[in-house]
């Protein structure tokens, strides 16, 4: 049986090889991005509602708590559309206030958002 298979492979034309190569590429591409998607979902499932720490960025907190970034930015005095890459501790230092105060404002904003937008029955969005 394997001899026949090898013989059939040898008899393939150029366009058949191209179709086979395109198919194998599509399978590899799909497998790669499926794995990346799974890894990302697993990461955020493990880091849901992570306690706020100074090393985090506002975007990380927004993803962890499922709160829109503009809501958290407004709560700590940043422009809503800004995607600030600084850690929270650095933002607090630059604003001249203690990190604990910034953290309390974020926690307050998260609680207010969740009160106004409860999750759908049966789990998280």
Residue, then its C-alpha position, 0 to 999 in steps of 0.5 A: x500500500x505504501x508503495x502505491x501511495x509513493x507512486x501516486x505522489x511521484x505522478x502528481x502534476x505541478x498544479x496538484x503539488x501547488x494545491x497540496x502545498x496550499x492545503x498544508x499551509x492552510x492547515x498549519x495556519x489554522x492550527x497555529x492561530x487556533x493554538x494562539x487563541x486558546x492560549x490567550x483565552x486560557x491566560x485571561x481565564x486564569x487572570x480574571x479579577x486579578x488583585x490590582x498591583x503597581x506593576x499592572x497597566x490600566x489596560x491589563x486591569x480593564x481586561x482582567x475586570x472586563x471593564x472598558x478602558x475609557x471608564x478606568x482612564x476617566x476614574x484616575x484622571x487620564x484622557x478616556x481614549x489614551x492607551x497608557x503603557x505606564x505601570x499604575x505605580x508610575x502613573x500615581x507617581x507622575x500624578x503626585x499621589x500614593x498608589x493606594x489612592x489610585x488603586x482605590x479609585x480603580x476599585x471604585x470605578x470597577x464596582x460602579x461599572x459592575x453595578x450599572x452593567x451586571x453580567x448576563x445570567x449564566x456567567x461572564x460575557 
